[in-house]
Amino acid sequence: MSFWLDIGDFALKALLIVAAIGGVAALVALAARGSREEPSEIGLRSLDQRYDADEALLKMAMLDKRGRKAFLKARKAAKKIAKPDKRLIVLRFKGDLAASAAGRLGREVDAALSVARPGVDEIVARVESPGGTVAGYGLAAAQLRRFVERKIQLTVCVDQVAASGGYMMACVADKIVAAPFALVGSIGVVAQVPNLNRLLKKNDIDFEEITAGEFKRTVSIFGEITPAGREHFQGKLDAIHGAFKRFVAARRPRADIDKLGNGDVWLASEALELGLVDEISTADDYLLRARPTALIYEVFTHPKSGRLKAWLMDAGSSLGDAARAALTRLGSPPLT
């Protein structure tokens, strides 16, 4: 009897855990759906003020009374000195497979373009992405390209990874700055499509896919992939790869695209010699070194909601983006 009671107790606990997980998933899903409708707004923060505050906090803590008094006096005098005319505007892009942040990036580019002055100001885009879909990262790169078209200096900083579609975005810039162990490159194309046709045939399950157009569906999850269909699909991948290589070659003239366009990745310290990046530095240090010659601001977007709701929406959004990325990878060859 004790054995069956233990089994029943375990089953009840398992049921409660599953129900709790299901409830949280439903809540996150609702929040994710709401996040698509929730308006967002542009924010602007002064990184100079953050740097000044951090410096003041540490120096005031480390100095004696006389030193603090002298520091405050010098700080007050420094405020009267004319500030640099140049403005450095920072944007951030953290990419997933679907490049779902491209829409947000577009709005931030709109805002930055409204104030950035050609030939005077500089845009610094902090890009982190392992790549993803062709259409998504093509759009993200095009958003950054808008600065170059308007003669506004664009620098892309990479601290961890800008591979494939992420590197396509970086290539738009006038200058690429990367941390020593950041990964860059992956100039290639891959498409991954599971095929269950043999499994269906083995279990005597019929599958019919009705299309209009010879090449409407050359590669299918459930249908049989014919040699002609596979050849056509491979041709599309080769065409995209060729366009990707030409895109990089036009913007990175020092890079030997015939050698580097093989889908491989490199550490930034290696990529510097290969012409894939221009400078080795972390983004933080690049910004810190720019302080004497420019006023530094960061543009960002954030939802108009409370903290809890914002957290739920972010979590739901991540799950939704992952699902969409999986579907997108089946319908559009990814640059990854």
VOBA-1610 file (N, C-alpha, C; in pm, whole numbers, padded with zeros to 5 digits, always signed):
BEGIN
Met+00083-00121+00000Met+00000+00000+00000Met+00087+00126+00000Ser+00195+00124+00082Ser+00284+00239+00089Ser+00345+00270-00048Phe+00376+00164-00125Phe+00433+00182-00258Phe+00338+00260-00348Trp+00210+00222-00348Trp+00111+00288-00433Trp+00084+00430-00386Leu+00090+00453-00255Leu+00074+00590-00205Leu+00188+00678-00251Asp+00311+00621-00249Asp+00427+00698-00296Asp+00414+00731-00445Ile+00367+00631-00522Ile+00347+00653-00665Ile+00244+00762-00689Gly+00134+00755-00614Gly+00029+00856-00629Gly+00078+00995-00591Asp+00156+01001-00483Asp+00210+01130-00440Asp+00304+01188-00546Phe+00388+01101-00604Phe+00480+01146-00710Phe+00402+01196-00832Ala+00299+01121-00872Ala+00220+01161-00989Ala+00151+01295-00965Leu+00100+01315-00842Leu+00033+01441-00811Leu+00131+01558-00818Lys+00250+01538-00763Lys+00351+01644-00769Lys+00392+01674-00913Ala+00408+01569-00992Ala+00445+01588-01132Ala+00337+01665-01206Leu+00210+01630-01175Leu+00098+01700-01240Leu+00096+01847-01203Leu+00122+01876-01075Leu+00125+02015-01031Leu+00237+02093-01098Ile+00354+02028-01111Ile+00468+02094-01176Ile+00436+02125-01321Val+00377+02026-01392Val+00341+02046-01532Val+00237+02157-01545Ala+00139+02158-01454Ala+00036+02262-01458Ala+00097+02400-01434Ala+00192+02406-01339Ala+00257+02534-01310Ala+00336+02584-01430Ile+00411+02491-01493Ile+00488+02529-01611Ile+00396+02575-01723Gly+00284+02502-01739Gly+00187+02540-01842Gly+00128+02677-01816Gly+00099+02706-01687Gly+00044+02837-01653Gly+00142+02949-01682Val+00269+02927-01646Val+00371+03028-01674Val+00388+03047-01824Ala+00388+02935-01898Ala+00402+02944-02044Ala+00287+03023-02105Ala+00164+02996-02056Ala+00048+03069-02107Ala+00059+03218-02076Leu+00104+03249-01952Leu+00119+03389-01912Leu+00222+03459-01999Val+00335+03390-02023Val+00440+03448-02106Val+00391+03466-02249Ala+00313+03367-02299Ala+00261+03377-02435Ala+00168+03496-02449Leu+00082+03516-02348Leu-00007+03632-02351Leu+00071+03762-02347Ala+00174+03763-02262Ala+00257+03884-02254Ala+00328+03910-02385Ala+00375+03799-02449Ala+00444+03815-02577Ala+00351+03871-02683Arg+00225+03821-02682Arg+00129+03872-02779Arg+00099+04018-02752Gly+00092+04052-02625Gly+00066+04191-02589Gly+00182+04281-02624Ser+00306+04225-02622Ser+00422+04308-02650Ser+00423+04354-02794Arg+00359+04279-02883Arg+00354+04321-03023Arg+00263+04442-03040Glu+00169+04456-02948Glu+00076+04567-02958Glu+00115+04683-02868Glu+00202+04655-02770Glu+00242+04756-02674Glu+00332+04860-02739Pro+00300+04987-02731Pro+00385+05088-02794Pro+00518+05100-02720Ser+00621+05135-02793Ser+00752+05158-02734Ser+00791+05303-02759Glu+00890+05348-02687Glu+00934+05486-02704Glu+01085+05493-02708Ile+01135+05597-02772Ile+01278+05618-02785Ile+01333+05680-02657Gly+01448+05631-02615Gly+01515+05688-02499Gly+01655+05734-02538Leu+01709+05827-02461Leu+01843+05878-02485Leu+01913+05895-02350Arg+02034+05841-02341Arg+02111+05858-02218Arg+02249+05914-02253Ser+02300+05997-02164Ser+02433+06052-02183Ser+02535+05960-02117Leu+02622+05901-02196Leu+02726+05816-02140Leu+02833+05901-02073Asp+02849+06027-02116Asp+02944+06118-02049Asp+02905+06136-01903Gln+02776+06155-01877Gln+02731+06172-01740Gln+02757+06047-01657Arg+02740+05930-01721Arg+02768+05805-01649Arg+02916+05794-01616Tyr+03002+05826-01714Tyr+03146+05821-01690Tyr+03185+05920-01579Asp+03130+06041-01587Asp+03162+06144-01487Asp+03119+06100-01347Ala+02999+06042-01339Ala+02948+05998-01209Ala+03034+05886-01150Asp+03073+05791-01234Asp+03159+05681-01186Asp+03294+05735-01138Glu+03351+05826-01216Glu+03481+05883-01180Glu+03471+05960-01048Ala+03365+06041-01034Ala+03349+06120-00912Ala+03330+06031-00791Leu+03252+05925-00807Leu+03227+05834-00694Leu+03356+05772-00643Leu+03439+05724-00735Leu+03562+05658-00694Leu+03664+05757-00637Lys+03680+05869-00702Lys+03778+05966-00656Lys+03740+06024-00520Met+03612+06052-00500Met+03567+06105-00371Met+03588+06004-00260Ala+03579+05876-00294Ala+03599+05772-00194Ala+03747+05751-00162Met+03834+05779-00258Met+03976+05751-00240Met+04057+05870-00190Leu+04002+05991-00203Leu+04077+06110-00163Leu+04047+06149-00018Asp+04141+06222+00041Asp+04115+06277+00174Asp+04032+06404+00159Lys+04005+06470+00270Lys+03917+06587+00269Lys+03972+06696+00178Arg+04103+06723+00188Arg+04163+06828+00107Arg+04160+06790-00042Gly+04186+06663-00069Gly+04186+06616-00207Gly+04047+06623-00269Arg+03944+06587-00187Arg+03808+06594-00238Arg+03769+06737-00272Lys+03811+06831-00187Lys+03779+06971-00210Lys+03845+07020-00339Ala+03970+06980-00361Ala+04040+07020-00483Ala+03976+06956-00606Phe+03936+06832-00592Phe+03872+06762-00704Phe+03741+06829-00743Leu+03659+06863-00643Leu+03532+06928-00671Leu+03552+07066-00736Lys+03655+07135-00693Lys+03683+07267-00750Lys+03726+07253-00897Ala+03811+07154-00923Ala+03857+07132-01060Ala+03742+07085-01148Arg+03654+07005-01091Arg+03538+06955-01167Arg+03444+07069-01204Lys+03427+07163-01110Lys+03341+07279-01135Lys+03401+07367-01244Ala+03532+07383-01242Ala+03599+07465-01343Ala+03592+07399-01480Ala+03598+07266-01483Ala+03595+07194-01610Ala+03462+07212-01681Lys+03354+07232-01605Lys+03223+07249-01666Lys+03212+07379-01744Lys+03302+07474-01714Lys+03297+07602-01783Lys+03374+07599-01915Ile+03453+07494-01934Ile+03530+07480-02057Ile+03436+07441-02171Ala+03456+07497-02287Ala+03372+07465-02402Ala+03378+07315-02433Lys+03262+07257-02458Lys+03255+07113-02485Lys+03281+07085-02632Pro+03323+06963-02663Pro+03350+06928-02803Pro+03224+06944-02888Asp+03245+06978-03013Asp+03131+06993-03104Asp+03083+06857-03156Lys+03176+06764-03170Lys+03141+06632-03223Lys+03055+06555-03125Arg+02955+06481-03181Arg+02872+06393-03100Arg+02886+06250-03149Leu+02901+06160-03056Leu+02913+06019-03088Leu+02786+05951-03037Ile+02710+05889-03127Ile+02580+05831-03094Ile+02590+05680-03101Val+02557+05613-02991Val+02574+05467-02980Val+02440+05397-03000Leu+02440+05293-03081Leu+02325+05204-03100Leu+02369+05063-03064Arg+02275+04981-03022Arg+02305+04841-02990Arg+02218+04748-03073Phe+02278+04640-03122Phe+02201+04536-03192Phe+02247+04401-03142Lys+02157+04328-03079Lys+02185+04191-03034Lys+02094+04100-03116Gly+02154+04023-03206Gly+02076+03950-03304Gly+02043+03807-03267Asp+01926+03761-03314Asp+01889+03620-03307Asp+01878+03567-03450Leu+01832+03443-03466Leu+01827+03383-03600Leu+01736+03459-03695Ala+01628+03515-03643Ala+01533+03586-03728Ala+01567+03734-03743Ala+01674+03780-03678Ala+01708+03923-03678Ala+01587+04006-03636Ser+01518+03960-03532Ser+01393+04024-03490Ser+01415+04165-03436Ala+01540+04201-03404Ala+01567+04337-03356Ala+01584+04436-03470Ala+01570+04392-03595Ala+01590+04482-03708Ala+01486+04594-03709Gly+01362+04564-03669Gly+01259+04666-03664Gly+01291+04774-03562Arg+01333+04729-03443Arg+01373+04825-03339Arg+01492+04907-03384Leu+01587+04840-03450Leu+01704+04912-03501Leu+01663+05020-03599Gly+01566+04989-03685Gly+01520+05088-03782Gly+01468+05214-03717Arg+01394+05197-03608Arg+01342+05315-03539Arg+01455+05395-03474Glu+01552+05326-03418Glu+01665+05396-03356Glu+01750+05467-03462Val+01762+05407-03580Val+01833+05474-03690Val+01757+05600-03731Asp+01624+05590-03739Asp+01543+05709-03769Asp+01576+05823-03673Ala+01579+05789-03544Ala+01604+05891-03442Ala+01744+05950-03455Ala+01843+05862-03475Ala+01981+05910-03486Ala+02000+05997-03610Leu+01935+05960-03720Leu+01948+06038-03843Leu+01888+06177-03829Ser+01792+06191-03739Ser+01728+06322-03723Ser+01820+06424-03657Val+01926+06377-03592Val+02016+06471-03522Val+02161+06461-03567Ala+02202+06349-03627Ala+02343+06331-03666Ala+02378+06423-03782Arg+02496+06484-03775Arg+02540+06579-03877Arg+02649+06516-03964Pro+02626+06511-04095Pro+02726+06454-04185Pro+02860+06526-04174Gly+02967+06447-04170Gly+03100+06504-04164Gly+03142+06552-04027Val+03052+06546-03928Val+03083+06594-03793Val+03066+06482-03690Asp+02948+06426-03686Asp+02916+06325-03584Asp+02954+06185-03630Glu+02955+06093-03534Glu+02988+05953-03562Glu+02885+05863-03496Ile+02846+05759-03569Ile+02757+05655-03516Ile+02841+05533-03480Val+02821+05483-03359Val+02887+05359-03318Val+02780+05253-03293Ala+02778+05151-03376Ala+02682+05042-03361Ala+02751+04923-03295Arg+02702+04885-03178Arg+02757+04768-03108Arg+02677+04645-03153Val+02738+04563-03238Val+02670+04450-03301Val+02718+04319-03239Glu+02622+04238-03197Glu+02653+04103-03148Glu+02555+04007-03213Ser+02603+03920-03300Ser+02513+03824-03365Ser+02591+03713-03432Pro+02543+03587-03419Pro+02603+03475-03491Pro+02543+03458-03631Gly+02448+03544-03669Gly+02387+03534-03801Gly+02247+03476-03794Gly+02186+03460-03910Gly+02048+03411-03918Gly+01995+03421-04059Thr+01868+03455-04074Thr+01803+03451-04203Thr+01854+03559-04297Val+01848+03528-04426Val+01896+03620-04528Val+01816+03749-04526Ala+01684+03737-04530Ala+01599+03856-04537Ala+01614+03943-04412Gly+01620+03878-04294Gly+01629+03954-04168Gly+01758+04032-04158Tyr+01870+03968-04188Tyr+01998+04038-04175Tyr+02026+04129-04294Gly+01965+04099-04408Gly+01973+04194-04518Gly+01907+04325-04481Leu+01793+04317-04412Leu+01723+04438-04367Leu+01805+04511-04262Ala+01860+04438-04165Ala+01940+04501-04059Ala+02061+04574-04117Ala+02128+04511-04214Ala+02243+04575-04279Ala+02199+04699-04356Ala+02083+04691-04421Ala+02032+04806-04495Ala+01999+04923-04403Gln+01952+04892-04281Gln+01923+05000-04185Gln+02052+05074-04150Leu+02161+05003-04125Leu+02288+05068-04095Leu+02343+05141-04217Arg+02317+05086-04333Arg+02367+05147-04457Arg+02314+05289-04475Arg+02202+05321-04415Arg+02143+05454-04429Arg+02237+05563-04378Phe+02318+05532-04277Phe+02415+05632-04228Phe+02522+05659-04334Val+02573+05552-04393Val+02680+05566-04493Val+02629+05645-04613Glu+02506+05618-04654Glu+02450+05688-04769Glu+02436+05837-04743Arg+02424+05876-04617Arg+02411+06018-04582Arg+02543+06079-04535Lys+02653+06009-04564Lys+02788+06058-04534Lys+02811+06080-04384Ile+02749+05998-04302Ile+02769+06003-04157Ile+02860+05887-04119Gln+02971+05916-04054Gln+03068+05812-04021Gln+03005+05704-03936Leu+03024+05579-03977Leu+02968+05464-03905Leu+03080+05370-03863Thr+03086+05341-03735Thr+03181+05244-03680Thr+03101+05131-03616Val+03136+05008-03649Val+03074+04891-03585Val+03173+04831-03487Cys+03129+04811-03363Cys+03212+04748-03260Cys+03158+04608-03231Val+03248+04512-03225Val+03211+04372-03199Val+03290+04324-03078Asp+03220+04290-02972Asp+03288+04241-02852Asp+03295+04088-02847Gln+03197+04020-02905Gln+03194+03874-02894Gln+03186+03805-03030Val+03083+03834-03107Val+03068+03765-03235Val+02990+03851-03333Ala+03040+03856-03457Ala+02966+03911-03570Ala+02996+03817-03687Ala+02918+03711-03694Ala+02943+03608-03794Ala+02826+03602-03892Ser+02857+03565-04015Ser+02758+03548-04119Ser+02673+03675-04134Gly+02543+03668-04106Gly+02460+03788-04116Gly+02508+03900-04027Gly+02563+03865-03910Gly+02619+03966-03822Gly+02738+04035-03885Tyr+02820+03958-03959Tyr+02934+04020-04027Tyr+02887+04101-04147Met+02778+04059-04210Met+02722+04140-04318Met+02688+04279-04267Met+02629+04286-04146Met+02599+04416-04086Met+02727+04495-04061Ala+02829+04428-04008Ala+02954+04497-03975Ala+03020+04553-04101Cys+03009+04481-04213Cys+03074+04523-04336Cys+03023+04656-04389Val+02905+04695-04349Val+02848+04822-04395Val+02933+04939-04345Ala+02998+04923-04230Ala+03063+05033-04160Ala+03187+05085-04232Asp+03220+05210-04201Asp+03346+05268-04247Asp+03464+05205-04174Lys+03438+05160-04050Lys+03544+05100-03968Lys+03484+04991-03881Ile+03554+04877-03870Ile+03513+04767-03782Ile+03615+04754-03670Val+03568+04765-03547Val+03652+04752-03428Val+03607+04627-03353Ala+03700+04538-03321Ala+03662+04412-03258Ala+03756+04378-03142Ala+03700+04318-03038Ala+03780+04270-02926Ala+03869+04154-02973Pro+03983+04132-02909Pro+04081+04034-02959Pro+04025+03895-02985Phe+03937+03847-02897Phe+03885+03712-02912Phe+03744+03708-02968Ala+03698+03818-03026Ala+03569+03818-03094Ala+03579+03732-03220Leu+03469+03667-03256Leu+03465+03583-03375Leu+03398+03659-03489Val+03462+03661-03604Val+03407+03730-03721Val+03422+03642-03843Gly+03345+03675-03948Gly+03355+03601-04072Gly+03232+03517-04098Ser+03252+03388-04123Ser+03145+03295-04159Ser+03071+03344-04283Ile+03147+03375-04387Ile+03088+03425-04512Ile+03042+03305-04592Gly+02928+03253-04556Gly+02873+03133-04619Gly+02724+03126-04598Val+02661+03024-04655Val+02516+03007-04646Val+02487+02861-04613Val+02390+02839-04526Val+02349+02702-04493Val+02198+02697-04481Ala+02139+02586-04526Ala+01996+02563-04509Ala+01978+02423-04453Gln+01901+02412-04347Gln+01879+02284-04281Gln+01730+02253-04285Val+01694+02147-04357Val+01553+02109-04372Val+01539+01960-04343Pro+01473+01922-04233Pro+01450+01779-04208Pro+01353+01722-04311Asn+01372+01596-04349Asn+01282+01534-04444Asn+01232+01401-04387Leu+01099+01391-04376Leu+01036+01274-04314Leu+00969+01185-04417Asn+01001+01199-04543Asn+00930+01127-04648Asn+00946+00976-04634Arg+01066+00928-04606Arg+01088+00783-04594Arg+01014+00727-04473Leu+01006+00805-04365Leu+00931+00761-04248Leu+00783+00746-04280Leu+00728+00840-04357Leu+00587+00831-04397Leu+00563+00709-04484Lys+00653+00685-04580Lys+00638+00569-04668Lys+00646+00439-04589Lys+00737+00434-04492Lys+00754+00313-04411Lys+00628+00280-04334Asn+00552+00380-04296Asn+00429+00360-04217Asn+00303+00372-04303Asp+00321+00363-04436Asp+00208+00367-04530Asp+00121+00490-04512Ile+00188+00604-04494Ile+00116+00732-04479Ile+00134+00812-04606Asp+00023+00849-04668Asp+00029+00929-04791Asp+00042+01077-04756Phe+00120+01146-04836Phe+00133+01291-04820Phe+00121+01355-04957Glu+00030+01451-04968Glu+00010+01520-05095Glu+00036+01669-05076Glu+00116+01722-05165Glu+00146+01865-05162Glu+00118+01920-05301Ile+00018+02004-05310Ile-00028+02053-05440Ile+00027+02194-05459Thr+00101+02213-05566Thr+00163+02343-05593Thr+00131+02387-05735Ala+00146+02514-05760Ala+00136+02569-05895Ala+00266+02642-05923Gly+00340+02596-06023Gly+00472+02651-06049Gly+00577+02545-06029Glu+00665+02530-06125Glu+00762+02421-06123Glu+00850+02423-06000Phe+00890+02542-05956Phe+00984+02552-05846Phe+00921+02610-05720Lys+00789+02594-05705Lys+00723+02650-05587Lys+00772+02584-05459Arg+00795+02456-05459Arg+00843+02386-05340Arg+00939+02277-05382Thr+01068+02314-05398Thr+01167+02215-05442Thr+01218+02128-05327Val+01214+02182-05206Val+01258+02108-05087Val+01145+02111-04986Ser+01102+01994-04941Ser+00986+01984-04854Ser+01019+01900-04732Ile+00945+01923-04622Ile+00966+01843-04501Ile+00910+01703-04518Phe+00793+01692-04580Phe+00725+01563-04589Phe+00731+01501-04728Gly+00746+01584-04832Gly+00748+01531-04968Gly+00884+01478-05006Glu+00890+01403-05115Glu+01016+01347-05164Glu+01097+01457-05231Ile+01226+01464-05197Ile+01315+01562-05258Ile+01379+01498-05380Thr+01348+01552-05496Thr+01400+01496-05621Thr+01538+01554-05651Pro+01618+01486-05734Pro+01748+01542-05775Pro+01734+01679-05838Ala+01631+01699-05922Ala+01611+01830-05985Ala+01578+01936-05881Gly+01496+01899-05783Gly+01461+01993-05677Gly+01581+02030-05593Arg+01663+01930-05561Arg+01783+01955-05480Arg+01881+02044-05557Glu+01896+02018-05687Glu+01987+02098-05769Glu+01940+02243-05776His+01810+02264-05790His+01756+02400-05796His+01778+02473-05665Phe+01754+02403-05555Phe+01772+02463-05423Phe+01919+02498-05399Gln+02009+02408-05438Gln+02153+02434-05425Gln+02192+02556-05507Gly+02131+02570-05624Gly+02160+02686-05707Gly+02121+02816-05638Lys+02008+02815-05567Lys+01966+02933-05493Lys+02066+02967-05382Leu+02113+02864-05312Leu+02212+02887-05206Leu+02341+02944-05265Asp+02384+02890-05377Asp+02506+02939-05441Asp+02490+03085-05484Ala+02372+03119-05533Ala+02347+03257-05577Ala+02352+03353-05458Ile+02294+03312-05346Ile+02296+03396-05226Ile+02439+03409-05175His+02513+03298-05178His+02653+03301-05134His+02735+03396-05221Gly+02711+03390-05351Gly+02782+03480-05440Gly+02752+03626-05413Ala+02625+03655-05386Ala+02586+03793-05353Ala+02650+03838-05223Phe+02658+03747-05126Phe+02718+03777-04996Phe+02867+03809-05014Lys+02936+03729-05094Lys+03079+03752-05116Lys+03105+03884-05188Arg+03021+03914-05285Arg+03037+04042-05356Arg+03011+04160-05263Phe+02915+04143-05173Phe+02883+04247-05075Phe+03004+04276-04986Val+03068+04169-04938Val+03186+04185-04852Val+03303+04242-04932Ala+03326+04190-05051Ala+03440+04233-05132Ala+03433+04382-05164Ala+03311+04433-05186Ala+03295+04575-05221Ala+03328+04666-05104Arg+03316+04613-04982Arg+03334+04697-04863Arg+03462+04667-04788Arg+03524+04553-04815Arg+03650+04516-04750Arg+03753+04486-04858Pro+03806+04589-04926Pro+03894+04566-05041Pro+04024+04494-05007Arg+04067+04500-04881Arg+04192+04431-04843Arg+04172+04281-04826Ala+04048+04239-04811Ala+04019+04098-04785Ala+04018+04018-04916Asp+04084+03905-04915Asp+04084+03814-05030Asp+03958+03729-05022Ile+03852+03774-05088Ile+03723+03709-05072Ile+03723+03567-05127Asp+03805+03538-05228Asp+03814+03401-05280Asp+03867+03305-05174Lys+03954+03356-05089Lys+04011+03274-04982Lys+03923+03275-04858Leu+03862+03389-04827Leu+03790+03404-04700Leu+03641+03375-04710Gly+03589+03365-04831Gly+03445+03341-04846Gly+03407+03196-04843Asn+03472+03119-04755Asn+03449+02974-04748Asn+03366+02933-04627Gly+03307+03030-04557Gly+03223+02997-04441Gly+03298+02983-04311Asp+03430+02998-04312Asp+03509+02983-04190Asp+03500+03109-04104Val+03537+03096-03976Val+03538+03211-03884Val+03679+03229-03829Trp+03708+03352-03787Trp+03841+03386-03736Trp+03830+03470-03611Leu+03931+03457-03524Leu+03944+03550-03413Leu+03977+03688-03471Ala+03931+03791-03403Ala+03955+03927-03453Ala+04104+03956-03467Ser+04185+03901-03376Ser+04330+03923-03384Ser+04388+03866-03514Glu+04327+03758-03565Glu+04367+03703-03696Glu+04303+03783-03809Ala+04178+03821-03788Ala+04102+03890-03892Ala+04161+04026-03927Leu+04234+04086-03834Leu+04297+04216-03860Leu+04395+04204-03977Glu+04477+04100-03975Glu+04574+04079-04083Glu+04505+04041-04213Leu+04390+03978-04203Leu+04318+03933-04323Leu+04233+04043-04386Gly+04224+04158-04318Gly+04146+04268-04372Gly+03998+04264-04340Leu+03959+04176-04248Leu+03817+04166-04211Leu+03778+04266-04103Val+03874+04313-04024Val+03848+04418-03925Val+03961+04522-03936Asp+03938+04639-03874Asp+04034+04748-03887Asp+04109+04781-03759Glu+04056+04742-03645Glu+04118+04781-03519Glu+04082+04679-03411Ile+04176+04651-03322Ile+04151+04560-03211Ile+04129+04642-03084Ser+04008+04633-03033Ser+03972+04706-02911Ser+03834+04662-02867Thr+03808+04667-02738Thr+03671+04646-02691Thr+03590+04771-02721Ala+03460+04755-02729Ala+03372+04870-02753Ala+03382+04970-02638Asp+03390+04919-02516Asp+03398+05008-02400Asp+03521+05097-02408Asp+03635+05039-02445Asp+03758+05118-02452Asp+03753+05217-02568Tyr+03691+05175-02680Tyr+03678+05267-02794Tyr+03598+05390-02753Leu+03490+05370-02679Leu+03408+05483-02635Leu+03482+05568-02532Leu+03551+05501-02441Leu+03622+05574-02337Leu+03731+05664-02397Arg+03800+05614-02499Arg+03905+05693-02563Arg+03849+05810-02643Ala+03719+05802-02677Ala+03659+05911-02755Ala+03611+06026-02668Arg+03613+06010-02537Arg+03559+06112-02446Arg+03620+06252-02465Pro+03750+06265-02480Pro+03805+06401-02489Pro+03763+06477-02614Thr+03722+06406-02717Thr+03694+06472-02845Thr+03548+06470-02886Ala+03461+06407-02807Ala+03320+06396-02847Ala+03230+06382-02726Leu+03107+06430-02741Leu+03002+06404-02644Leu+02935+06272-02683Ile+02918+06183-02586Ile+02873+06047-02617Ile+02733+06024-02564Tyr+02643+05981-02655Tyr+02505+05951-02619Tyr+02470+05811-02667Glu+02371+05752-02602Glu+02321+05621-02646Glu+02171+05631-02671Val+02128+05584-02789Val+01987+05581-02826Val+01936+05439-02804Phe+01816+05427-02747Phe+01758+05294-02723Phe+01606+05305-02725Thr+01540+05191-02738Thr+01395+05186-02730Thr+01356+05101-02610His+01244+05133-02550His+01196+05053-02436His+01043+05057-02435Pro+00979+04949-02387Pro+00833+04944-02385Pro+00775+05036-02279Lys+00654+05085-02305Lys+00582+05167-02206Lys+00506+05074-02113Ser+00575+05017-02016Ser+00510+04922-01925Ser+00589+04913-01797Gly+00527+04847-01697Gly+00593+04826-01569Gly+00702+04722-01577Arg+00780+04710-01471Arg+00895+04619-01472Arg+00854+04474-01490Leu+00752+04429-01413Leu+00711+04289-01420Leu+00658+04257-01558Lys+00570+04345-01609Lys+00513+04321-01740Lys+00623+04324-01846Ala+00718+04415-01830Ala+00827+04424-01927Ala+00909+04296-01926Trp+00935+04242-01805Trp+01010+04116-01797Trp+00936+04003-01866Leu+00805+03993-01840Leu+00725+03888-01901Leu+00721+03903-02052Met+00709+04026-02098Met+00705+04050-02242Met+00837+04014-02307Asp+00948+04046-02239Asp+01080+04012-02293Asp+01097+03861-02301Ala+01053+03790-02195Ala+01064+03645-02195Ala+00977+03584-02304Gly+00853+03631-02313Gly+00764+03581-02416Gly+00814+03614-02555Ser+00869+03732-02570Ser+00922+03774-02699Ser+01036+03683-02742Ser+01122+03645-02647Ser+01234+03557-02680Ser+01184+03421-02727Leu+01080+03368-02657Leu+01024+03239-02699Leu+00960+03249-02836Gly+00886+03359-02856Gly+00821+03379-02985Gly+00922+03395-03097Asp+01030+03467-03068Asp+01134+03487-03169Asp+01201+03355-03204Ala+01222+03270-03102Ala+01284+03140-03128Ala+01196+03055-03219Ala+01064+03057-03192Ala+00972+02980-03275Ala+00969+03033-03418Arg+00962+03165-03431Arg+00960+03224-03564Arg+01090+03196-03638Ala+01202+03198-03564Ala+01332+03172-03627Ala+01335+03031-03684Ala+01280+02934-03607Ala+01279+02796-03655Ala+01198+02785-03783Leu+01081+02850-03787Leu+00999+02847-03907Leu+01066+02919-04022Thr+01128+03033-03991Thr+01192+03112-04095Thr+01307+03035-04158Arg+01379+02960-04077Arg+01493+02883-04128Arg+01447+02779-04230Leu+01321+02732-04216Leu+01270+02635-04309Leu+01228+02701-04439Gly+01186+02827-04431Gly+01133+02893-04549Gly+01233+02979-04621Ser+01341+03020-04554Ser+01438+03112-04615Ser+01577+03072-04573Pro+01667+03046-04666Pro+01803+03001-04631Pro+01870+03102-04541Pro+01924+03058-04426Pro+01987+03153-04334Pro+02133+03178-04366Leu+02179+03297-04333Leu+02323+03327-04340Leu+02382+03294-04205Thr+02422+03175-04183Thr+02478+03138-04053Thr+02573+03022-04068
//
